[in-house]
Amino acid sequence: MPNRRSFALLAPSILACCALGCSGATAGTSDEHGGPSVVNEEGGAQTVDAGSDLGSPAPDGSGGTDAGSDDTGPGAGGGVVLPSGTTMGATTVTCPKSAGSPAGATCTRLTVQCPGVEDIAATVAVTEPPGGSGATVVLHNGVGGTAFFNQNGVAASLVAKGMRTVQPAWATDWEVSAVANSALAAACRPATLFRWAFSQPHGKSRTAGFCAIGHSAGSGAISYAMAHYGLGDTLDYALLTAGSPFGRIDYGCAPSTYAGPPITMCPGAPTPIANAPIAYVTFAVPLLNKIEGTSTCAGSPNPQELARFAADSVVSPGAIYDYPKTPLSFFYCGNAPNETAGLGWFYNSRITSTKEIQCVAGKCSGEDVYSDPPTLAAIVDGMSASCVPRH
C-alpha cells in the first residue's frame, strides 16, 4: 500500500492538482486520509494524497496495475543507494555580481569529489533571512547548473518568507564527465552538495525543514538524489518543476522505441497534458550526447547504446521510489509542454509515497513555470508551508 502521509501545499485557484489517487472532496477540507485539498478553476477540489490503488500502465508500457509495480522494466526490483562523495577546500569568496543571488548572500567556493568522475568546483550562495524560521531551501538550476537559480525572484521571495536559501553554481556542467560518460554517475555531484548544504548552512538541524527546488535538469539532480543516492534520509520536502528530463534517457533520445500508451497527465484538470512529448528538443540533444559520450541521441542508437541510455536514467535498475519522509511536488506547464513533462512522468508515476502533480494554466508554456505569477506565488507559499521537519 502506498504511504498516505499528507502534507500541506498552498495553491491558488488557477492551479489544478493531479496527484495519482486524487479524489473528489469539498473545497478547503481534507479527504478521509487527512490529505489537504486544492481547488481548481471550476471550483472542484482534488486531494493531494500519497497515492492510491488505482490501476495505471507501467511506465515502460508493459502493463501492470500501479506505478512502481513489479514489472521487468528498468527500475524494477529493490533499491540500491549509491555512495555520495565528499567536499573539500571550502573557502569564502566574493559573490559574483548580478549572478541571481538575493541581496546579502555570502558565497563559498568548494570542490566536490565523487567516485568514478572528475572533481568539480562549485560556488554556493547562502542567504540568511533576518529572524528566519531556520528552514533551508536548496535551489538547483537547469541545463548544467552553472548559474544561481533565482528565476523571477523565487529565491528572494523565499528569503522574504524567512527561509535560508542555498544556490549552487557549478564551474562546468554537473552532468558531464569525460571519465564516466554517465548522467547517473555524475549525479553524485549534486547529491553530495545537497548533503554538504544539510551539514553546513543548515547545521544538521532536525528542528527546521531542509528542502529543495530543482528546475528542468535541476529537477533531474533532485530525482537522481532521491532515487539513487538516498536523499530521502535527508530532504524533508522537494519541489520539482519541469522534470525530470532524465526520467528515461533512452526514450528521449529514441522516442520510437517507446511502445506504451500515450502519456496523459492531470486528466480532468483545466489544462490536462494529453500525449505528453518525450523526444528531446533540438537544443538538448548535443548536451545529452556530451553527457553520455555518444553521437546518436536523436539519431540511430544501436541496442547497446539504448541499453546504456536506459541504465543511466532516473528510472533504472536499483532506483528507489518510496520516500516516507519526503513528499514531492511536480509542476508542469499545461500549455505547449515539452519533453520534461513526458520524461518526468516515467519517474513521478513510479513514486509510491506522498506526491502531487500540478499542470499549470495561465502564462506557463513549455517549461517556463515561473513566468506565471499565480504559480510562482503557489511555489513560494507551498514551500513555506511544506518545508517542515519530518525526520
Buried (B, 14 or more C-beta within 10 A) or exposed (E): EBBBBBBBBBBBEBBBBBBBBBBEBEEEEBBEBEBBBBBBEEEBBBBBBBBBEEEBBBBBBBEBEBBBBEBEBBBBEEBEBBEBBBBEEEEEEEBBEEBBBBEEBBBBBBBBBBEEBBBBEBBBBBBBBEEBBBBBBBBBBBBBBBBBBBBBBBBBBBBEBBBBBBBBBBBBBBBBBEEBBBBBBBBBBBBBBBBBBBEBBBEEEEEBBBBBBBBBBBBBBBBBBBBBBBBBEBBBBBBBBBBBBBBBBBBBBBBEBBEBEEBBBBEEBBBBBEEBBBBBBEEBBEBBBBBBBBEBBBEEBEEEBBEBBBBBBBBBBBBBBBBBBBBBBBBBBBBEBBBBBBBBBBBBBBBBBBBBBBBBBBBBBBBBBBBBEBBBBBBBBBBBBBBBBBE
